[in-house]
Amino acid sequence: MSISIACPAETVYGFVSDLANLPKWATTFCKSVRKTGGGWMIGTPQGPVKARIARQNDGGVLDHFLTPVSGREVFVPMRVVSNAAGSEVIFTVFQQPGMPDENFARDIGWVEEDLNTLKTIMERQVSGADID
């Protein structure tokens, strides 16, 4: 899924690539986040999740790698690309093995909500409104 944001791609990339900002925009998933020696620990409704993100790059790649308590890493592809004066954020949701269709549909809804929150934050920032 994707969302158009009236904000330069570089600005969106900078905001999303800092996992400290995750609780500001991924509100359905992330309740808290803290930096650890080996990366990041995210507090989620399903319990703690270790997280890492793709290294800083010029291609807009924001892939996330999430490891819940079960220990099975989940790959979450994400990109931000320029679209005229704004940007397009592309987020891929995979249905995990054994995941019921209802849970997958719920997750898609949550991602859509989070992307809309990101859009609101970024467009407010561009307009000069406070993002906190």
C-alpha positions as CSV (number, residue, x, y, z in Angstrom):
1,M,0.0,0.0,0.0
2,S,1.1,3.6,-0.5
3,I,0.2,7.1,0.5
4,S,1.0,10.5,-1.1
5,I,2.4,13.0,1.3
6,A,2.8,16.7,0.5
7,C,6.3,16.9,2.0
8,P,9.7,16.4,0.4
9,A,10.9,12.8,0.4
10,E,14.1,13.7,2.2
11,T,12.1,15.1,5.1
12,V,9.9,12.1,5.4
13,Y,12.9,9.8,5.1
14,G,14.7,11.6,7.8
15,F,11.7,11.4,10.2
16,V,10.9,7.7,9.6
17,S,14.5,6.6,9.6
18,D,14.9,7.7,13.2
19,L,13.2,4.9,15.1
20,A,12.8,7.3,18.1
21,N,9.9,8.8,16.1
22,L,8.1,5.5,15.7
23,P,5.6,6.1,18.6
24,K,4.6,9.4,17.0
25,W,3.4,7.9,13.7
26,A,3.0,4.1,14.2
27,T,0.5,4.5,17.0
28,T,-1.4,1.2,16.4
29,F,1.8,-0.8,16.6
30,C,4.3,1.1,18.8
31,K,3.5,2.2,22.3
32,S,7.1,2.9,23.3
33,V,10.6,2.6,21.9
34,R,14.1,2.7,23.4
35,K,17.6,2.4,22.1
36,T,19.5,-0.6,23.3
37,G,23.1,-1.7,22.8
38,G,22.1,-3.8,19.9
39,G,19.4,-1.7,18.2
40,W,15.9,-0.8,19.4
41,M,13.3,-2.3,21.6
42,I,9.7,-1.5,20.8
43,G,6.8,-1.9,23.2
44,T,3.8,-3.2,21.2
45,P,0.3,-4.4,22.2
46,Q,1.6,-8.0,21.5
47,G,4.7,-7.5,23.7
48,P,8.3,-6.4,23.2
49,V,9.8,-6.5,19.8
50,K,13.5,-6.0,18.8
51,A,13.8,-3.8,15.8
52,R,16.4,-2.7,13.3
53,I,16.1,-0.6,10.2
54,A,18.0,-0.4,6.9
55,R,21.2,1.6,7.0
56,Q,21.0,5.2,5.9
57,N,20.9,5.3,2.1
58,D,20.1,7.5,-0.9
59,G,17.5,5.2,-2.3
60,G,14.7,5.9,0.3
61,V,14.9,2.3,1.6
62,L,13.3,2.1,5.1
63,D,13.0,-1.6,5.5
64,H,12.3,-2.8,9.1
65,F,13.4,-6.1,10.6
66,L,11.3,-7.0,13.6
67,T,11.9,-9.8,16.0
68,P,9.1,-10.6,18.5
69,V,9.6,-12.8,21.5
70,S,9.0,-15.9,19.4
71,G,12.4,-15.1,17.8
72,R,11.3,-15.3,14.2
73,E,12.4,-12.1,12.4
74,V,9.7,-10.4,10.3
75,F,10.8,-8.4,7.2
76,V,8.8,-5.2,6.6
77,P,9.7,-3.5,3.3
78,M,9.2,0.2,3.3
79,R,10.3,3.0,0.8
80,V,9.9,6.7,0.4
81,V,10.3,8.1,-3.1
82,S,10.0,11.6,-4.5
83,N,6.7,12.4,-6.2
84,A,6.9,16.0,-7.7
85,A,7.3,18.3,-4.7
86,G,6.0,15.6,-2.3
87,S,6.7,12.0,-1.7
88,E,5.1,8.6,-1.9
89,V,5.5,6.2,1.1
90,I,5.2,2.5,0.1
91,F,4.7,-0.1,2.8
92,T,4.4,-3.8,2.1
93,V,2.4,-6.0,4.4
94,F,3.0,-9.8,4.1
95,Q,0.5,-12.3,5.5
96,Q,2.7,-14.4,7.8
97,P,2.5,-18.2,7.6
98,G,-0.4,-19.4,9.7
99,M,-1.9,-16.0,10.1
100,P,-5.7,-16.0,9.8
101,D,-7.2,-13.8,7.1
102,E,-9.0,-11.7,9.7
103,N,-5.7,-10.9,11.5
104,F,-4.1,-10.0,8.2
105,A,-7.0,-7.6,7.3
106,R,-6.7,-6.1,10.8
107,D,-3.0,-5.5,10.3
108,I,-3.6,-3.8,6.9
109,G,-6.1,-1.5,8.5
110,W,-3.6,-0.6,11.2
111,V,-0.9,0.1,8.7
112,E,-3.3,2.4,6.7
113,E,-4.1,4.2,10.0
114,D,-0.4,4.6,10.8
115,L,0.4,5.9,7.3
116,N,-2.4,8.4,7.6
117,T,-0.9,9.6,10.9
118,L,2.5,9.9,9.2
119,K,0.9,12.0,6.4
120,T,-0.7,14.3,9.0
121,I,2.5,14.8,10.9
122,M,4.6,15.4,7.9
123,E,2.2,17.8,6.2
124,R,1.8,19.8,9.5
125,Q,5.6,20.0,9.7
126,V,5.7,21.4,6.1
127,S,3.0,24.0,7.0
128,G,4.9,25.1,10.1
129,A,2.6,23.5,12.7
130,D,4.0,21.7,15.7
131,I,4.6,18.0,15.1
132,D,4.7,16.9,18.8
